[in-house]
């Protein structure tokens, strides 16, 4: 696998997004779990910027992201960490303020080291196949890819 984002549907209610980064797992894990790093890369496409980022890295700890675009539109998401195995895995919930995902999702992020760096696989479990399919149609993968390009640059710096 190259440093290209891939999207798969391993089950009726899941989306798995994978991307390799040329950095060791601990560094990539920190980039995903420390607010000062996340603020540098989790922006998305078309001028969306991460305006608020709060991460309390502990089981039961809260997550809060808020994005805004140039037109003043905003999007927010909250969640809670359920599992942390640094630097190998996190599991957290997500619920968007404008609940476009059909309720709370559960997101498992795995950080697997290989000879080329770290393969990150983010598996999101939705409440239904309809919600999963709507997420696939929403441009979610494109937004994640745009953020991953920023992350790649951040890790290289």
C-alpha positions in Angstrom: 0.0 0.0 0.0 1.3 3.4 -0.9 0.7 6.6 1.1 -2.8 6.8 -0.4 -6.1 6.6 1.4 -8.1 3.5 0.8 -11.7 3.0 1.8 -13.4 -0.4 2.4 -16.7 -1.7 3.8 -15.8 -4.8 5.9 -19.3 -5.2 7.1 -22.8 -3.8 6.5 -22.4 -1.0 9.0 -18.7 -0.3 8.9 -16.3 1.8 6.9 -12.6 1.2 7.1 -10.2 4.0 6.0 -6.5 3.2 5.8 -3.4 5.3 5.1 0.3 4.7 5.6 2.5 7.4 7.1 6.2 7.5 7.0 6.7 7.8 10.8 6.9 5.5 13.8 3.6 4.5 15.5 4.2 6.6 18.7 4.7 9.7 16.6 1.6 9.0 14.5 -0.4 8.1 17.6 0.6 11.4 19.2 -0.5 13.2 16.1 -4.0 11.7 16.4 -4.3 12.1 20.2 -2.7 15.3 21.3 -4.7 18.4 20.6 -1.7 20.6 19.8 -0.8 18.2 17.0 -4.4 17.6 15.7 -5.0 21.3 15.3 -2.2 21.4 12.7 -3.7 18.8 10.4 -7.4 17.9 10.9 -8.9 20.5 8.5 -10.7 18.7 5.7 -11.5 19.9 2.2 -12.7 23.2 0.6 -11.5 25.6 3.2 -12.9 23.9 6.3 -10.7 24.7 9.3 -10.6 23.1 12.8 -11.6 25.9 15.1 -11.9 23.9 18.4 -10.1 20.8 19.4 -10.3 19.2 22.9 -9.0 15.8 23.6 -8.9 14.3 27.1 -6.7 11.2 26.4 -8.0 8.7 29.1 -10.8 6.1 29.1 -13.9 8.1 29.7 -12.2 11.3 28.5 -14.1 13.7 26.2 -13.5 14.7 22.6 -14.8 17.9 21.0 -14.1 19.1 17.4 -15.6 22.1 15.7 -14.9 23.1 12.1 -15.8 26.2 10.2 -15.5 27.1 6.5 -15.0 30.4 4.7 -18.8 30.9 4.3 -19.2 30.7 8.1 -20.8 27.3 8.1 -19.9 25.1 11.1 -19.9 21.5 12.0 -19.3 20.0 15.4 -18.7 16.6 16.9 -18.4 15.2 20.4 -17.3 11.9 21.7 -15.7 9.8 24.5 -12.7 7.6 24.6 -13.6 4.0 25.4 -10.2 2.3 25.0 -6.6 3.5 24.7 -3.6 1.2 24.1 -0.8 3.6 23.3 0.6 3.6 20.6 -1.4 0.8 19.1 -5.1 1.6 19.3 -7.8 3.9 20.4 -11.6 3.4 20.5 -13.9 6.3 20.9 -17.5 7.4 20.2 -18.6 10.2 17.8 -21.8 12.1 17.6 -22.1 15.0 15.2 -24.2 18.0 16.4 -26.3 17.9 13.2 -26.5 14.1 13.5 -26.0 13.2 9.8 -24.6 9.8 10.7 -27.8 8.4 12.2 -26.7 8.5 15.8 -23.5 7.7 17.7 -20.8 5.9 15.9 -17.9 3.8 17.4 -14.5 4.5 15.9 -11.5 2.2 16.3 -8.1 3.5 15.1 -5.3 1.0 14.8 -1.6 2.1 14.4 0.4 -0.8 12.8 4.1 -0.5 12.3 5.7 -1.9 9.2 8.9 -1.5 7.3 7.6 1.7 5.6 6.2 3.5 8.7 2.8 3.2 10.3 -0.4 1.9 8.7 -3.4 3.7 10.2 -6.7 2.0 9.9 -9.8 3.8 11.1 -12.9 1.7 11.3 -16.2 3.4 11.9 -19.2 1.4 13.0 -22.6 3.0 12.2 -26.0 2.3 13.7 -27.3 1.0 10.4 -26.4 0.2 6.8 -28.4 3.3 5.7 -26.2 5.5 7.9 -23.1 3.9 6.7 -24.1 4.4 3.0 -25.0 8.0 3.7 -21.5 8.6 5.2 -19.9 7.0 2.1 -21.9 9.4 -0.1 -21.2 12.5 2.0 -17.6 13.0 0.9 -16.3 11.8 4.2 -13.4 10.0 2.5 -12.3 13.0 0.5 -12.4 15.1 3.7 -10.2 12.6 5.5 -7.8 12.4 2.6 -7.4 16.2 2.6 -6.7 16.1 6.4 -4.2 13.2 5.8 -2.2 15.3 3.3 -1.9 18.0 6.1 -0.9 15.2 8.6 1.8 13.8 6.2 3.3 17.3 5.9 3.1 17.8 9.7 4.9 14.4 10.3 7.6 15.3 7.8 8.3 18.6 9.4 
